[in-house]
């Protein structure tokens, strides 16, 4: 291994390493993915959902193996995700929503509780639970992140779900 000084004078190891690397695959064949989507700000969340479904299809997840569950708002996402995880019918869950400061007077509360709730489900459950809830200052920012200018965060979240299923399986010692 060779090292070279980084910007702060520390030596960085070159990419070549003797350590074992574990990364998730993007092969979605045979995976069952649950998606929890908020109806609030549906003009944004429907785009996130389209992106997520496109990602699943792009990576081989069959349409029959994807389940979409609509909830009223972002606040309902964590409890629904928890129930789905405990049902053990899905290999991963993707949580999609949009909390926009200008649209929601209690923005910090809803955004924070949604994030904490999804993180708690991810920690306690046996499957990957991916947070794809946009928290933006403006409607324009939300639309941009749902496919207009800055990619589609729903697509990204679904891709992460596929990768994490395989990563968890490798960490658990089962075949991916």
N, C-alpha and C positions, 0 to 999 in steps of 0.2 A: 504494500500500500504506500502511496505517496501522499505527502501533504503539501499544501501551499497556504501561505498566509491569507486570511480573509481580510475584510475591510477594517477590522478592529485589532489586527495583528495576531489573532488566534489561528492556529493551524487547522485547516479543514482536511478531512480524509477524502481522497478521491472516491469516486463511485464504486470502484472495485472493493469488495469487502468479503470477509470470510464468514460473516454473520448470515444466518438463515433469514430470508425475507419472506413474509407472508402478505400476499395481496389478494384482493377479491377479484373474481372473474366477472365478466359481463355476459355470461351465458345464462339467459333466462329460461331456457327450455325446462319445462316441468315445474317451474316455481309458481306458487300461488301467492298473489300479492293483494292485500287489502288496502283500499284507499279511503280515508276519511276526509270529506270535503265540507267546508262551511258554505252555507247558502248566503250568508251575509256578504255583501260585496260580490255577488255572483257574477257580475260582469268581469271581474278579475279572476275569481276562483274557477269559473268554467274554462278559462284559458289555461290556468295551471293544470286543471284536470286533463284537458286535451293534450298538453305537453307530456304529462305523466303517462297517459295511455299510449302516446306515440313512442315514448322511450321504451315502454314495456314491449310493444310490438317490434320495435327496431332490434331488440335484444332477445327475441324469441319467446316471450311470454305469450301464451295463447289467450285470446279474448275471454274464453270460458274460465281461465285461471285468474282473472282479475275481478275483484268485487269492489264496487263503489258504494259507499255509505254516506248519504247526505245528512248533515246536522245543521241546526239553525244558525249557530255562530261559532266563532273560534273558541269560546269558553267551553263549549260542549265537546270539543275534539278530544281532550285527554281522557275523559271518562269513557267515551265510546271506544277509543283506542285500547284502553285497559280491558274492556269487555271482549273486544275482538281478540286481543292477545291471549286472554285466558280461555277463549273458545278453541284455541290450537288448530284452527282451520287454515291459517295463512303462514307462509314462511317469513313474511315481513309486512310491515305496515308503513304507509306513506300518509302523513298528515298535511293537508293543504288548507290554507286560509289566507285572508288578507285583512289586516287591521291597519286602518289608515287614520292618522292623527286627526286630520281635518273632518273626518266622518264620525269619529267616536270621541265624545267628551271624556270618557274614562279610558282612554288609550293605554296609559301605562299599566293600569290594572288588568285589562283584558289581555294585552300583549304579554305582560309578565306572567300571568297565571297560565296562559296557553303554553308558553315556553317551559315554565317550571313543571307543568303537568305532563307534557309530552316527555320531558327529560326523565321524570320520575317513572313513567311507564317503561321507557327504554332501559332504565337501570334495573327495574324489578322483574322484567319479563324475559323470557327465553329467546325472543326473536328481535331482530332489528326494528326499531321504530324511528322513522326519519321525520325530522321537523322541516316542513316545507311551508310554514306560515310566514307570509310577507308581513313585515312591520315597517311601514313607510310613513313619511311625513305628508306626502301628497298622493292624490289619485294618479297623477302622471307617473310618479315613481313606481307605483304598483303596476300600472299598465305596461310600463317599460320592462319590468322584471317578469311579466307574465307573457312575454313573447314579442313585444313591440320593438325594443331597442337593445335590451341587455340580456338576450337569451330568454329561456323559459325556466324558471326555478322549479316548476313542476316536473319538467323533463329531468333536471339535475337531481331532484329528490328521488325520483323513480330509479334512475341510474345508480344512485348511492344505495338504494334498497337492495338491488340485485347484487352489487358488489359486497355489501355487508352480509348477506345470507351466506355467500361462499366463504367470506372471511371467518364468520362465526363457526361454520362447519369445519374449517381447517383448524381453528383454535380448539375446537372440541374433539378433534382427531377423527372426524368422519370424512368420508369422501365428499368432494364438492360437486 
